Amino acid sequence: MRVLLVGSGGREHALALALNNSPSVTFLLVAPGNPGIAAITRIAPVSAEDVPALVNLAVSERIDLVVVGPEIALAAGLADALAQKNIACFGPTKAAAQLESSKAFTKTLCEAKGIPTAAFATFDSAEEAIAYLGTIQAPYVIKADGLAAGKGVVIAPNFQTAKEAIHEMVDGRFGSAGARLVIEEFMTGEEVSFFALCDGKQATYLGSAQDHKRAFDGERGPNTGGMGAYSPTSHATAEFVRDIMARFIEPTLAAMEKLGMPFCGVLYAGLMLTPTGPKLVEYNARFGDPECQVLMARFEGDLARLLMACAQGRLGAAPQFRLSDQTAALVVMAAQGYPDDPIKGSEIRGEVGAQAIPRGVLLHAGTRRDEDGKLRAAGGRVLNAIGLGPDLQAAVDTAYQVVDAIDWPMGFHRRDIGWRELHRGG
């Protein structure tokens, strides 16, 4: 089949590698792609936000399946526009993507269906939100309702910090995403990322991972889009998987179908393992970044056929797949200043050496290549270093070998990826 992959980050580089290895794929095009993706397949300079241009590209290239990476393309209605041209799309419609694009929508659905999640309240004005703070205890979890590239969440330790965060969001720190706010109770526990493939009616478990949201070692610093990940997690036992599918994924899928907005794509449940059991932190309507990268590093099977089966509502007839018994660990290399104001344009050296590390993978996430061949930072999260191994320690050690082969003084990264699991294992 002829496949178009939409996106330009580390997630899309990982998906491009997996799709490129799919026996059923005869042609793979990525829009807009990045320098790492350009080294393995053709790319097209079309923005993930430009729905008409993406549809035209799919038509002109006789694409059979479009795989959507970033949430912004889903929220813009790319799946809806492709459906009008009878082109299969792995990714939900604009209405179904509200599971990610509106936190208030998801919280209300959870409340109606008895899906465990944090207590919450929704506000359209700063004054009402601040007044509500007086009725609950710190710390406070303040969320922009809309899409904010994984950064629209502030955990405020006291009233004053929460008040400032509310004003910043309402005043446009995250654009229109902060026009409505959701304030949640603070949940304690460990987070687990849980992924299910959905075809509108059925769902099947894909895999688990753990993300590292804080910018710096020891879970310090601001929340980011993710500074590292590993897969699998020891929490994801067979019993745990059955429980999450039954209490979260399947009720959500049934509710969405009943609302007339069946969900097709990957449903990513961010779960908090609280003392009273798992609770939903948020849903994402696409593969997480950087969790997708560690899942794809372990994926064995024909990814394109599997995603096509989801897109066509035939998940029950999908080809077999598995995730290898290997552990994958990933370290994000970010530009200094990330997440608030990353410094762009700095030169990155050592790419060839990093790519030569046995059992290691280097993915491009936010890079550009000059005409003279020099690699430069072009985003906040710039490179992903992945290690594979028989256990987490081996995978982490290999990932840091990849990191250490890169010469980039203007970048930074965490040195403690996987610390919870390693501490538990020790």
N, C-alpha and C positions, 0 to 999 in steps of 0.2 A: 504493500500500500504506500501511497504518497502522504507524508505527514508534515504538517506545519506546527512547530512549537513556538509559542509566544512567550517572550521574556528575555532578560539580559543578565540575570544574576548567577550566583553560584548554584542555586536550585536548578536553573535551566541548563547550566553546564552539566550537572549530574544527570538530568533527564535526557539531555542530548546524547550523552555517552550510552545510557541504557537503551534509548530508542535506536541509536546507531548500531547497537549490537542485536537488535531484534531481527530474527530471520525473516519476518514478514515485511520489513521496511525496505522498499526499493529506492526511495527518495526522501531525504530529510532536509527541510528548510527551517531556519530559525530566524525569528524577527523580534527585536533587532539584533539579538545575539551579542557576543563580546569576543575579544581576541582569542580567548581559549577555545570557544566554540568554533570560531572561524578556522582553527587549525584542524578540525575534524569533519566539518561539513559546511555547506553553503549558508550564508547569512544574508538577510535583506534589511536595508535601513528603514524599517517601518516601526514606528513607536507602538508600544503595547497599549497606549491610550487611544490610538487612532483606529477606531472600529471600522469606519468605511474603507480605509486603506487596507486593513487586514483582510476584510471580506473580499475586496478586489484581488488581493494577492492570492488568496485561497482559490478563487475562481480561475484566475489566469494560470495558476500552476497546477490546476486539476487536482486539488488536494482532496484526499479521502477522509482524513481525520485531522482535526485541529486540537492540540493539547495546550491548555491555557495554564501558564505558570503563575503570574501575579494577580493579586486580588483586584487591582485597579481595572484590569480588562474585563473581569467578570461583573464588577459593579457598574461598568459602562455599558453592559448589555451585549457583549461580543457573542455569547452563545445564542441569544435571541436572533441577532442579525444573521448568523450562520444558518440557523434553522430555516430562515426564509429562502435560503439558497440550497436547502437540502444537503448541507455539508455537516457531517457528524462532528460533534464537539465534546471533548472530555472536559467538563466544567459546567457549573450550574447556570441557569438563567439569572437575569438581574433580580427577579423576585426571590428566587431561592437563595441567591447569594446574600440576602439580608441576614442570614444566619451569621455572617461575618460583618457585613457593612453596617449593621445596626445592632449595637449591644442591647438596646432597649427591646427590640423585636425578639431577640433570643431569650432575654430574661423573662419576658412576658410569656413566651411559649413554654419555657421551663416551668414557670409557676402554674400554668394551666394544665400541664401534663404530669406534674409531680416529679419532674426530673431534678435531682438534687443539685442545688447551686447556692451561692451565698445570698443572704438577705440583701435587698436592694431597694432603691428608690430612684425615680427618673425626674429630671428638672429641665425646664426651658429657660430659667433665669438664674443669675448668680445669687440674687437676694434669697430666693427660695432654697437654693442649695446650701447656702451658708447658714440659713436658719435651721435647716435639717441637721447640720453638724452638731448643734446643741442637744440633739435628742439621742445621739449615739456616742460610743466611746472611741477614743483614738487607739491605734492608728487608723487612719481613714484611707479608703481606696477610691480615688477619683479617676473616672474614665471618660474620655471623649466618646460620644455615642458612635461616631462614624469612623471611617478608615483614616489611620494616622501612621501608616508604615511601621506598625509594631511599637510605636513610641508614645501613644496617647494614654498612658496610664501613669499615675503618680500615687505612690504610697507615702502618705503624709504622716509623720510621727506626732504632730500636734495641730491644734486648731489654726494657728497662724499660718503654718505651711500649707494646710489644706485650703484655707481662704485664698492665699496667693495663687495656688494652683487652679482654683475655680475661676478666678478673675482672668488668669492667663489664657485658659481654654476658651472662655466665653469671648475674650477680646481677640481671639484669632490665632493663638500660637500654633494650632493644628488646622488652620483654615476653617472651612465649614464643618469639619468633623466635630468641633467642640461647641457647635450651636446648641446641642442638647447634651446633657451630662447624665451619667449614671454613677451613683455613689453606692458602694457595696460595703458589707461587713468585711473586716480583715480576716482572712482564713490562714491558719497555720498548718504546716505540713510540707510534704515533698511534692513537687510537680512531676507529672508524667504526661508525655505527648502520645496520644492514641490515634491511630489512623485506620479508617475503614473506607473501602471502595464501595460506591453506591451506584445503582442504575435507576433510581426513582422509586423502586419497590423493594428491592433486596439489597443487602449489604454483606460484605465479607471482610474480615479482619485482615489488614495488611501488615502492620507491625507497630512496634513501640520505640520510643526514644526519650531521652531527657535533654532538655535545652538548658542553657545557662544565660539568663536574661541580663544580669547586672554587668556593668562595663568592666569591673576590676576584680581581682582575686579576692576570695573571702566573701563573695556576694556583696561587694561594696560598689558605690557609684550609681549613676542613673540607670534606669531600665533601657534596654536597647532592643533591636530586632532579634538578638541572639548572638552570643559570643563564642558558642561552641555547643557540641552535642555528642551523644554517643548512643549506640543501639546494639543489642537490645538492653532493656533494663531488667533487673532481677524481679521487679514488681509484677511483670507481665506473665504470670503463671497462666496455665490453661483455665483455671477457675476464675482468675481475675478477668481474663478476656471474655469469658462467657457472661460474667456479671456486667461488665461495661456495655457489651453489645445489647444485653437484655434491658438494662435500666436507662441507658443513654441513647445509643445509636438507633436502635429499632423504634423506640417511641418517637424520636425526633423525625425519622424517615416517614413513619405513618402519619404524624401530624402535618408534615409538609405536603404530603400527597393529599390529605383531606382539605388542606387550605387551597388546593389547586395549583401548587407550586412544587411539584416533585423534584427532589434533589438528586442530580446526577453529577458524579465527580468524586473527589476524595473529601470526606468529612473528617476534619482533624479536631479531636476533642482535647483541649488543654484541661487536665484534671488536677485537682489538689487532693492529696491523700490526707484528709483531716483525721483527727482522733475519732470522729464519729462516722468515718467512711469517705469514699470518694465523692467529691463535688465538682461540678463543672465551673471552671474559671472562664472559659470562652470557647466558642467554635470558630474554626477557620474553614473557609469554603474551598481550600486548595491545599496543596502540599506545603508544609511549613518550611521555613528557611532559617536555620540550617538543618532541620531534621530530615528533610527530603534527601539531602546529600548522603547521610549515613545509611538511610534505608536503601537508596539506590546502589550504594557500594556493596550491599549484601544481597541485592535482588538477583534471582536466577529464574529466567523464563523469557517469554516473548511479551515484553511490556506493551508494545503497540497493539497486539491482538487483545490483550487484557483490557486496555483502556477503551478500545473500540467496542468490546462487548458491553462495557458500562454505558458508553454513549448510545448504544442501540437498544438498551433495555434487555440485554441478554446475559446478564451476569451469571445466571445459572448454567449457561453453556460456555462460560469463559475457559480458556486454556489453564492448565495447572501451572502454578508458580510456587516458589518458596523463597524464603530468605535464608542465606547460608548460616551455618553454625558459627561463623566467624563474628568477632566483635569489630565494629567500626567506630572510630573516634575522630572528631573534627575540631580543629582550632580555627577560629576566625581571626584573620589579620586585618585590623581596621586602621583607618587614617587617624592621626592625631586630631583631636577635637570632636571625634564621633562620640555620642550621637547628635549633639547640638549643632556643631559647625565644623564638619570635617574639612581638613586642609587637602585640597586637590592639586594634582599636577606633579607631585614628587616622583622621582625616578625609582624604579624597583629593579634590583639586580638579583642574579642567582636563580633565575627561573629554570634554566636547563639542569642545574645541579639538584634542585628540589624535585624535578620530575624524574630524576634517576634513582631516587631512594627506593629500595626494594620494599614492596608491600605498601608503598605510599602513593598518594594521589594529590596533585595540586590543581585546584579549580579556580577559575577566574570569577569574581563576583562584581567588582566595580573597577574595571581597568580600561585603558585605551592604549593603543600602540601607535607611536609616532611613525612618520614616513621613514625615518632612519632606523626603525626597528626597536627603539627604546620603549620599554613598558612603563606606564605611569598610572598613578592612582587617579581614578575618575569617579569615586563614590565614597561612602562611609565605610561599609564593609567591602574590602578590596580583594582579598584572597581567602581561600579555604584550604587548609592543610588537613588531609585525611590519612589516617593510619589504619591498617587492618591487622588483626592478630587473633590468636586462639583465645585470648582473654582481654579484659579491658586494659590491664597494665601494659601488655604488649602493644595493643592498638594505640594507646596514648603515647608510649615511648616512640613509636614510629611516626605518629603525627608531629611530635615535636622535633624529630629529625628533619622532617620536611620544612617546618617553620625555621629551624636554625640554619637551613641551607639558603634561606632568603636573606638578602642584604638590603634592608629598607629602614634606614634610621627614622623616617617620618611615620612609621607605623607602630602600632602597639597590639598586644594580645594578652590574654590571660594565660597563666602557667599552671592553673589548677583544674583544668577540665577533667570531669569524672571524679572529683574529690569525694563526693558523697558515697558513690558506689565503692570506690577504693577503700575508703575509711570503714565502710560496712564490711567489706571483704576481709580487711585486716583485723 
